[in-house]
Amino acid sequence: QVQLVESGGGLVQAGGSLRLSCAVSGSTRRPNAMAWYRQAPGKQRELVALITRGGTTTYADSVKGRFTISRDNAWNMMELQMNSLNSEDTAVYYCYLDADWHTYWGQGTQVTVSS
């Protein structure tokens, strides 16, 4: 059974940095993509960054140039380096995996940016 566990969230001042990690347990035969989503209070969940099987990355316009997504070749770990954080980045961040015709989600990790 595949499980995703996020870590690295917390409280940070505006302008600061955080690094989120997503650990994948269980095996997959054909992973297609991994991504980070976030959901702020009262808002819909939105895509933050995605990395495909081939290594192509996609970012939300609001985080381009500030966030960097990466993963290991074994699809066991994914990370999100977040720099120049601002209050609009405050949200619960979720790890997402598309593999073997299934989608998997982590439980989320809270990121709070104080101004």
VENSUL-V196183 format. One line per field, one symbol per residue. ss: DSSP state (A for helix, B for strand, O for the rest). phi: phi as a letter, one per 20 degrees, with the letter a starting at -180 (. if undefined). psi: psi as a letter, one per 40 degrees, with the letter a starting at -180 (. if undefined). A space follows every 50 residues. Layout:
ss: ???
phi: ???
psi: ???
This chain:
ss: OOBBBBBOOBBBBOOOOBBBBBBBBOOOOOBBBBBBBBBOOOOOOBBBBB BBOOOOBBBOOOOOOOBBBBBOOOOOBBBBBBOOOOAAAOBBBBBBBBBO OBBBBOOOBBBBBBO
phi: .ecdcebofrdbfgnecbcecceddndcebfdacbddbcegmcffcfdbc cegenfdccfgfdgnddcebbefemebccceddlfcffefaeddeccdbl mcdcceeocedcdee
psi: hhihhiieiahiiheaiihiihhhiiiidghdiiihiihiheiihihdii hideehihiideehedihiiiidefehiihhhifiideehihhiihhhif fiiiiieihhhhhh.
